[in-house]
Amino acid sequence: MKRKAILLLISILISLKIFAQEQYFLLKPDRVFDGKDIHTNWWVLVKGKKIEAVGDPSTIKIPASVKIIELKGTTLMPGMIEGHSHLFLHPYNEASWNDQVLTESRAERTARAVEHAKATLMAGFTTIRDLGTEGAGYDDVGLKSAINKGIIPGPRMLVATRAIVATGSYGPKSNVTEAVLPIGAEQADGSEGLTRAIRSQIGYGADVIKLYADYRWGVNGTAAPTFTLDELKTAVQVAGSSGRQVVVHSGTEEGMRRAIAAGVRTIEHGDGGTPEIFKQMKVKSIALCPTLAATEAISSYKGWKKGIDADPEAVKHKHEIFTEALKAGVTICMGGDVGVFTHGDNAREMLLMAEYGMKNIDVLRSATSVNADVFELKDLGNIKAGYLADIIAVEGNPAEDIKVVKQVRLVMKDGVVYLQK
């Protein structure tokens, strides 16, 4: 009798597993943005973790066991991809970067990161590129693992772990020379030092290698290049041999020039951009992640009131470089440097991209198919048969009113519904 009960239990568990794998969802919105264009009167059929079919209802064979989700008034689109995030940071008006690195325990920072991951997912961002833990070691690798195992809800993560800086260039710093402070990134120098650091980070689980091509360590705290061209070339070669991309923080013209010559994949911030620099980026297919929202957030923390006060120089300059990058045809990644501002408000960057002159449809592409292409994310960023079922629904039509990307009605990742309104 006991044996029969065990066999029955095993049979039930197997049936449940098969049922879970065979779960069908039929999503019925008003329109679908497939990562490239808007289509009206399309439906999407999801089977398990993947998209089974998409298109005109007459072309979709609907199974009897399907669960129908009515999404009237919405636009269905690929789960959005955040290109520049720091889950282990929180807004600088709550605590300065120095205070977070020096006074918040790793346990506290991880607890915050768990909440940040959830907020990001619920905002419709099903994938993020997290570009450095800023003093929290390799904790992003553990966070990524917890999400992948289903322990906590959160987006897919591409992690950079500690990031890499030239010795002496990064903070926190102290005037007390004998003080030993934690550094917000890993220090490495020269071909041998960079090779060792990159391989070590890869060994600990880094998906992408981030370097600071310049930083505020010049005379009187001005931004100046850190790594030489040869050092950056070494980084690209070493990381590339493992199939990993190198991305760089850069805010100076010379830092960007060296990064371009070295062949990095993306340049973050890009405040040193000029028409000639952007022309070079276009020729070498190097993408720009402009982080407009971070610049505006930091300016607001200093007292600037948008729409009331005149734009500060930093904001004016962002307008200028973004305009020049668009003119040059540089590939623009959607990434706001979230963590400087509130996690879950990632779409703030998209609204600014439109405000600064990018067409709404191109903003949508940037946050989906473009980021997927630049970051080499297979089966993501598009709504196509065979692609992973990372799908969201937003109110209205974001191609007409970009602000509706903040009005998320549905979040699905890997075919699992995390939010439905």
Buried (B, 14 or more C-beta within 10 A) or exposed (E): EEEEEEEEEEEEEEEEEEEEEEBBBBBBBBBBBBBBEBBEEBBBBBBBBBBBBBBEEEEBEBEEEBEEBEBEBBBBBBBBBBBBBBBBBBBBBEBEBBEBBBEBEBEEBBEBBBBBBBBBBBBBBBBBBBBBBBBBBBBBBBBBEBBEEEEBBBBBBBBBBBBBBBEEBBBBEEEEEEEEBEBBBBBBBBBEBBBBBBBBBBEBBBBBBBBBBBBBBBEEEEBBBBBBBEBBBBBBBBBBEEEBBBBBBBBBBBBBBBBBBBBBBBBBBBBBBBEEBBBBBBEEEBBBBBBBBBBBBBBBBEEBEEEEEEBBEBBEBBBBBBEBBBEBEBBBBBBBBBBBBBBBBBBBBBBBBBBBEBEBBBBBBBBBBBBBBBBEBEBBBBBBBEBBBBBBBBBBBBBEEBBBBBBBBBBBBBBBBBBEE
